[in-house]
Amino acid sequence: MIHGNLAGLKSSQIQALERIYRRKVPTGEFITPELARYLSERSFEMRRQVGVILDRQGTVKYVIVGDDREIVIPDLSGYALGRSGLRGLRCIHTHLKGEPLSQDDLTDLALLRLDLMVAVEVGDSGFPGRVYYGHVLPPGSGAQSVETQQVPSIQDFDMDAEGFIGALEQELERKIGETIDLSDTREKAILISVSQNSRQDIDDSLEELEELARTADVVVLDRVVQRPRKINPKYLMGEGKVKEVVIQALQKGATLLIFDQDLTPVQIRTISAITEIKVIDRSQLILDIFARRAHTLDGKVQVELAQLKYILPRLSGKGSGMSRLMGGIGGRGPGETKLEIDRRRIRDRITRLEKQLASLAKGRLQRRQKRIRAEVPIVSIVGYTNAGKSTLLNALTQSAVLTEDLLFATLDTSTRRLRFPMDREVIITDTVGFIRKLPKSLIGAFKATLEELEDADLLLHVVDLSNPRFEEQIAAVERILQDLDLDRAPRLLVFNKVDMVTDEEIAPLCRRFGAIAVSALNRSSFTALLSELEYRFWPGEE
C-alpha cells in the first residue's frame, strides 16, 4: 500500500513505488546508494517528494508520496517506544529543491522519536545529491532537542547504523535514568497549566495537582506553565507550544500529560492527535482517584456514573487518542457505527446506575429517618480534602476509619456515635473531602451521599490551619456548600493541625474566624470542642 498523495499518478508510477517494498537495506547501513537513487529518480519523474519508513532490520514498512514540499508520515503508533524512547524506525525521503531538513522534518523526528530523519537531494538529472540527516539528543543537551548534519553525497553517508543507534540508545537511557527509575512501572507525568490567572494562583493550583497526582500514584517529572494573552480553543495553548511540551515529555520519559484546566472534547482530540502520550485533565485525574478508592456499593456506583457522564461527550471521532481516553471503550480507532453502539450502551448504563443510586438513596433515607425519630443530634464533618476529618472522627469516637496523608483518602460516608455524660450522644458522619475545581459530574454523582448533610443539625467544618492556603480552602468549601444548597445549615469552624502552627498565631486566627482549635492527634485538645457541642445541643443542662 502506498501512503499519501496518489492523485494524478499513472498506474506504472504506482507500480514502481510498490516495488520499493521488495527492497531490503543491510542492518549495518541506513540506506544503500541503490535505494537512494531509485527514490530520487521516482521523485524527479513525479515532481513530488517520495519517502520510506524502514525498521532496524532494513525492511521497508511504509512507502509515502507527498507533494513538492513535504510528505505526511502515517500513523506509527503500532510501533512502541523502547526504553530509550526511540521507536526503532527511520525515515528516508527526497527533497526536490536541495533544501536541508525542514522544521516539520525536525518536529516529526522529535515527536515520533525516530532513529534518524534523512533528506536526499534530488539533482538536476534525477540523481541523488547532498544528504541531510538528523537525530534526537539526550535530555540536558541544551536548548536543542535534535542535531543535524550533512554530507556532500550518498557515497559519503557511510555511517555504521548498528553502532550509531546502539550508542545513541545507550546515552538516551543513561540520561533518562539520571532522573527516573526505568524499572518503575508507575505512570510518569508532566503537569501543565495554561491560565490567565496570577502566577501565585497558578502555583497554588499546581501544588494541589501534584498532590492529586501523588494520591493517584503518579510520578511527577516536571511542570509547564503558560500564561497566554488568549486561550487557544483548539489546543488550549498554541500548537507549537504543545509540540514543544510533548517533545520535552518524550525526552524525559513521561507517559502522561496532566492539564490543570478541564479540556474540552475537541482539545483532548487535537492534543491526542499530536502524541501517543496519554492526555488527561484535572477532572479525569480526580475521577481516577475516586475509582481507585471507592469501596462501598454506594461509592462505586457514584464513581462509575460520574466517569460515564464525563466520557460520553468525549466519545467521538476515529482517533486513537479517544480510545486511550476511554480506557479501551470501543477499541482503538472505532468506526462511527461502533461509536453509536458505545454511546447507546453508555446511556443505557447511566440510566441503570441512576436507578440503582435512587434505590440506594431510599435505604439511606430510611436510616436517616430512623436516627431523626430517635432524636439523636446529627453532626456532619465537612472540609477540604486532607484536612484531617477522618482522623478527627477516629479520635473523637475512638474508631478506626481509614486515614492516610493523601487527598480523598475517604470517599465512602462513615457514621459513628460520640457519647457524652448523662447517657447523651450525637451521631457523627464523615464525608468526602471537597477541593477547588471539583468536577460538576462528581458533585452531581456524590449529591446522593452528601444528602446526609441535609439532615445534619450541625456541620463541623474542619480546616487544616497549617496549610498556607487555608483561607482559600475555607472559601472553596463554602462555595460547594452553597452549590449544594447547604449554606444556611448551622456550622462550627474547627481549626485542625494546630500542633503544626505557632502558639502566637492560633489565638488571633481563632478570634478572627470564630473557630475552635484542635489537634486530631491529641485528644486533650478536644475540651473546648466537646464543650461547644454540649452547649449547642443541650443548652442549660449540666
N, C-alpha and C positions, 0 to 999 in steps of 0.2 A: 504494500500500500504506500502510495506517495502522499505525503502530507503537504498542505499549504495551498499555494495559488496555482491551480492547474488550468485556469480559464485561458482558452486560446491556444493551448499546446496541441501539437499534432500527435496522433497515436504513436508514430515512430519515436517521437521525443519522449513520450511517457514510457515506452518500452525500453528505451535507452537508460532512463532513470531507474526503472525496475531492475535492470541488470546489475546495478550497483550492489544490490543485496547479495549477489553471489560472491562479492569480493571479501577478502579477509586480510587484515593487517597483522604482521608478526607481532607477538607480545612485546618485543623489545623496542618497537617503533610506535610513534604517534600516528604517522601517516606515511605511506610509500609514495615515491615520486610518480609512480604509475597512476595511483588513485588521485593524487593532486592534479595531474594532467587531465585525467578523464573528467573530473569535476569542473576544471577550468574550461575545457572545451565545450561541455554541455552549457555552462553558464554563458560563454561567449556567443554560442549559437542562439540561445533563447533570450539573451539580454536580461537575464534575471539571476539573482543570487541563488546558488544551489548549496545545500549543506547536508552533512551526515552526522548522526549520533552513533559513536562507537563505544562498546564496553571495553574492559581491560583485557579481554581475550582477543580483541581486534575484530569482533563481529559487528557488522552494521545492523543497528537496531532501528534506525529511522532514516529515511531519505526525505529531504524537505526542499520545497521550491518556494522562493519568495518573490519579491518584485526587484526593481533595480537598486533599491535602497536597503532592504532588510529581509531577513527570514523570521518566521514566528516558530519558536520551538514548541513542540506539542507537550501535552501533559506527561511529566516524568515521575509522577507520584508512585507508580508501581515499582520504582527502584529506590529502595530505602537508603537513608543516610547511614554511613558506617560510624564507628566510634570516633573517628577523626572528624566527622562532619562532612566528608566527601561522599558523592553519590556513586563513584565508580564509572562515570560516563564522561566522554569528551565530545565537544562539538567542533567540527571542521567545516568551514563554509567559505564561499568565494566573495570577493569584493570587486566590483566592476570598475571602480574609478581609482583604484590604487590607494584608497584611504586606509588609515590604521583602524584598530578596533574602536568601534563607536561606543558612546556612553551606554547605549542599550545593550551592546555586547557585554560590557563590563558588569552592568547591573544583572544581566542574566547569569553571568559567570558566578557572581557572588550570591545571588538569590537561590539559584538552582544547585549551588555547591558542586559545580562541575570540576573534574580533574584539570581540564585545560580548555581554553577557548582559543581557536585558531582561525585566522582570516588569511586566505591565499589570494594574492593579487592576480587578476585576470589581465594578461598582457594584450598587446595590440593584435597579435595573431592567434589568441586563444591559449597561449602557453602560460603556465604559472610563473609569476614574478616573485616579488618580495613576500615574505611570510611574517605576519604579526601574531604574537601569542601572549596569553596572559594566564595567571593562576592566582588563586586566593592566597592571602597572607595569614599567618597565625595571629591571634589577638595580641595586642600590645606592640604591634609593628608600626605604630604611629597612626597618623590620620587616614592612611590609605588601607583599604581592605583587599586590594588586588595589586599585582605587579605586572607590568607589560614589558615585552622585549620584541625585537625584530631581527630578522636575518635577511640577507640580500636574495636568497634563492631557496627553493625547496631542497636542493642538494646540501645546503649549509644547515638545514634543520635536521640534524642527526643526533638529537638527544636520546639518551638511554631512558625509554619510557618507564620501565620497571624500577630502575634505580631512582629516577626523579620522583615518581609518585610515592615510592616507599619512604624516601627521605622526607617528603612533604607531609605525608600522613604521620610519620613519627613525630615531627616537630609540632604539628597541629594537636596531636594527642597530648604531647608534653605540656604545651601551653594551656590547653583546656584543663588538664589535670592539676595545674597550679591553683586553679580557682574552685574546681568542683571535684567530687569523688566520682570517677567514672563508673565505679561499681554500685553507686547509689541509684536505685531504680525509681526513686521518687520523682515527681514532676518538678521541673526547674523553670522558674518563671521570671519574666521581665514585667515589672509594674509600669503602667503608662497612665499619665494624667494629661488630658487636653482640656484646659479650662481657662476662663477669663477671670476667675476669682483671684484674690490676693495670694501672694506666694505662701504666706503663713497658713491660709485656709487649705491650699493645695497640699502643703507638707503635712498638716494635721490629718487630712483625709488619707494621704498615702501611708502615714504611720498606721492608721486603722486598717487600711487594706493589707498592709504587711502582716498585721496580727491575724486578720482573716485567713491569709494565705498560710500562716503558721498553723492555725487551727485545722486547716484542710490538709496539713502535712505536705505543703509545697515549699520547696527551697527557693528563696528569692535571691536572684543573682544581681539585679540592678534595677534602678528606677529611671524612667524617662519622663520629663516634664516639658510640655509645650504650652505657651500662653499666646494663642493666635489672636489677631485682631478680629478674625471672623472664623466661626466654626465651619469646617467643610462638611456639607450634608452627606457626601458620598463616602469619605474616608475618615471623618471626624477631624483628622489632621491632614495636611497636604499629602498627595500621593507620593511625592519624592521623599518626604519625611517618613512615611510609613515604610517605604522600601529601605531607607537608611536604618530604621529601628529593627526591621526584620533581619537585615544583614548583620547588625550588631548581635542580635539574639542568636543567630546561627553560629557566629564566631565563638560565642561564649558557651554554646552547648545547651541553650534554652529549648524547652519543649512546649512552652506555654506563654502566651501573651495575655495579661490580665489588665483590662481597661478599668480605670476607676469610675468612668462615666458609663451609664447604660447605653449600649449600642442599639441602633435601630436594625430591623431585619436587613435593610439594604446595606448598612455599614458592615454588618457581620459577613454578608455575602461578598462584598467587594474586597474587604481586607483578607478574607479567607482565600479568595481567588489569587492573591499575590503569593501566599505562602502555605506550606503544609503544616506549619506550626499551629497548634490549636489556639483559637482565639475565643476568649470569654470575657464577660464584663462582671462588674461588682455583684449584680443581682444573681447571675448564674453561679458565681463562687459561693454566695450565701446559700443558694438553693442546694448546692453540692454538700455544704457543711450540714445543712438540715437533714438531707437524705442520709448522710452518714451517721447522724446522731439521734435520729428518731427511733425509739424502741417500742413504744406502745402502739396499739392499733390506731388510736386517735392520731398520734403524731405521724405515722406512716401514711395514712390516708390523706392528711392535710398537705404533707410534703409532696406526695405524688400529684395531687390536684394542682398545687402551685407550679410544679415543674411542667405539667402538660399545658397549663394555661400560658406559660412562658414560651414553650416550644411551638404551639400551634401557629401563631402569626409568622414565625420564622421558618416554617416548613414549606419552602417553595424554591423553585429553581432546580437546575440539574447539577449544580456544582458540588464537588466533593467536600467543600467547606461546610455545607449544611449537613452532610452526613456525619462529619466529625462533631458538629454542634449538637446534633440529635442523639449522639451516642449510639448510632447504628440503626436508628429507626428508618426502615425503608431501604437500607443498604446504601452502598456508595454509588452516587450518580443515578438516582432512581428516575424513571420516566414519569411523565405527567400523570398517566393512569395510576401508577403505583402511588404517587403522591396523593391523589384524590382518595385512594383507598386508605392511606395512612391518616389523612385528615378526618375521614369519616370515623375511623377506629378511635382516634383520639377524642373526637367529640362524644362518641358513644361512651368511652371510658370516663370522660369528665362527668357526663350525666349520671353514670352509675356511682361514681365516687361522691358526687354531691348528695345523692340519695342516701348513701351509706353514712355520710357525715351528718345528715339530718337525723338519721336513726340513732347514731351515737350521741347526738346532741340531746335527744329525748331522754336517754339514760342519765346524762349529766344533769339535765333539768330536774328529774325526779330526785336525784341525790341532793341537789342544792335545796329543793323544796323541803326535803326531809330535815336538812340542817336548819333551815329557816323556821320550820314548825317547832323544832327543839329550842328555839330562841337562844341559840348559842351565837355570840358575835363572830363575824367572819372578817378576817384581816387578809388582804391580798398583798403580797410583796411584789412591787414593780421596780423597774430601774433599768439603767443602761446595762448592756451585756458586760459580764465580767466585773460587776460592781461588788460582788460578794453576797448576792441574795441567797443562794443555796447554803453557803457557809453560815450565814446568819440564821437561816431556818434550822439547820442542824444544831447550832449552838443553843438556840432558844428552846428547842423541843427535844434535844438530846437524841436526834435521829441520825440517819446515815444516807441522806440524799447525795447522789454523785456530785462531787465538786472537783474542778480542775482549773488551772490557770490558763484557760482558753476561752475564746469568745464562743458563746452559745453552747456551753457545757450542758446547760439544762434546756431541753426542748419540751419535755412532757411535764404537764402540771403535777405537782406533788402537794398533798394535803396532810397536815399534821395537827395534833392538838397541843395547845400550850396551857398548862394548868397553873392556876393562881390559888392563893389561900382561900379557905372557906368554901371549898369544892366548886370554885368558879373556874371556867375555862373559856378559851377562844379557839377558833379554828383558823389556822394559818395556811395560806395557799401560796406556793411558789410558782411563778410564771416565767415564760420565755423572756429573755432579755431583749431590750429594744436597741436600735442602732440607727445612726443617721442614714438617710437614703435607704431605708428599709423598703424592699420591693413591694409594690402595691399588691402584686399577686400573693405575696406572703401575708400581708396584713389581712387580705380578704380570706385566705385559707385558714389563718390562725384566729380569725374572729370568733370561730366556734369555741376554741379553747379559752379565749380571752373573755367569753361570756361570764366566766367565773368572777371577773372584776365587777360586772354589773350588780351582783348581789352582795358585794363586799360592803361592810359597814365602815371600813377604813382602808385606804390604800397606803401602804408603807413604802414610800419612795426612797429606795436605798441608793446612795451616791458614793462613788469612790472618791473621797476627798483628796487622796494622794495623786490623782490624775490631774495634770496641769490644765486639762480642758474640761474640768468637771462642770463649769457653768454652761458650756455648750451642750454637754451631755444632759444636764437638767432640762435645758430648753428643748432638746430633741425628744426627750421622754414626754414632756408636756404637750408638744405638738402631736405626737402619736396618740396620746390620751384624748386630745381634742378631736382627732380624726375618728376615734372610736366612740365619740360622744360620752366620754367619761371624765371630762374636765371639771364637771360640777361635783364629783364624788369627794367626800372628805379625805384629806391627805395629811400625812405626817412625814416630814422630811427627815431622813436619818443619814447622817454622815458616817460612813464606814471607813475602815482602814486608817483611823486616826493615829494608830501606833506608828505610822509612816510619815506623820506630819508633826512639825514642831509645836510644842505646847502654846507658844506665843500666838500662833496662827489660829488655833482651834476655837477659842472662846469668841474672838471677834467675828469669825465666819459664822458660827452658830447663831450669834445675836443678829447678824445681818440677814441670814436666811430663815431664821426661826426654826433651826434644826436641832436635833439631839445627836450627840457624838457617841459613837460606839466603836469597838474593835471586835469584829466577829470571832477573832481568835482568843479573846479574853472575856470570859463570862462575867468577871467582876465589873466590867464596864457597862453592863446592861441595867443597872439600878434605875437610872433616870428614864430609860425607855420603858421598862416594866411599870414604873410608877405612872408614867404618862398614859399607858394603855389602861391601867386600872382606873385612872381618873376619867378617861374618855368613856369607858363602858359602864362603870359603876360609881358615878359621882356621888359624893356624900356618904358612901358606905365605908366603914372601917374594915 
